[in-house]
Structures are given as C-alpha cells and as structure tokens.
C-alpha cells in the first residue's frame, strides 16, 4: 500500500471499520499460530468461559453479539471436543452454566501468549491502558444502548 492510498483510506474510513479491522487481523494471526488446534475466531469463547466461571450461554451472546443459535452450535462443538462442560443451572433449568474442562483450561495460557505476542507486534503497550479502558467503556455503552 503506498502512502497516498493509505492516507485516503485513513481519511475516508469510519472509526468502527478500524476497530473491526483490528479484530479480524488479530483473529487471523491467532488462527495461523494455533493451526494444530483447529480453532477459528471462536476460541475467544473458551477464553471468556475460562475468565468467567459459571457464566451462561446468554452472557456469551450479549458479550459477542452473536445469535443464540450460532453460540449454541459452537458451544456444542467445544463440549463434544472436551474443551468446555455445560451443566443445567439449578436455579433456572432452561439455562446452562458453562465452565472450561481441564483440557480447555490448559490451552488458555497458550492462546493468551499468542494474543500478547500479536499485541507486541502491532505496537500495543502497557501505556495503552487508558485507551483500552475507554474502548471497553464505549463497548459497554453500546451494549446498553441496544438492550432497550
């Protein structure tokens, strides 16, 4: 990409397109580094479940903005492959409680390291914490806005 076309791209692209670009490129990088695990961008759900023990399928739907059906399909695959376990929530028998299995918990540090390597390669540093917090705040505001 030459400097002029890059400048035009920067000037003429909405901010949200850049956020999407960052996410997609990080996912592609991650996938290229863990080919032996046959994961795609859905590996983020395993990390979410690991970081949020006893979360629900609905929590994942809300966090990632995916359909209930799509999330259910992916979680079923991860359960069949032994990465997560779904148990019926005793307080609401129509919902599941999600947790990683030992196999799922073992891969999270590897995925996190690859993610940290990507961040270092693209120039994300500890000094970017304020920016990260602000982006999280914006994301939360967006989630609240569509809740109704």
Secondary structure, DSSP 8 states (H G I E B T S, - for coil): --HHHHHHHHHHS-HHHHHHHHHHHHHHHHHHH-GGGT--TTHHHHHHHHHSTTB-HHHHHHHHT--HHHHHHHHHHHHHTTSEEEEEETTEEEEEEEEE-HHHHHHHHHHHHHHHHHHHHHT--GGGHHHHHHHHHHHHHHHHHHH-
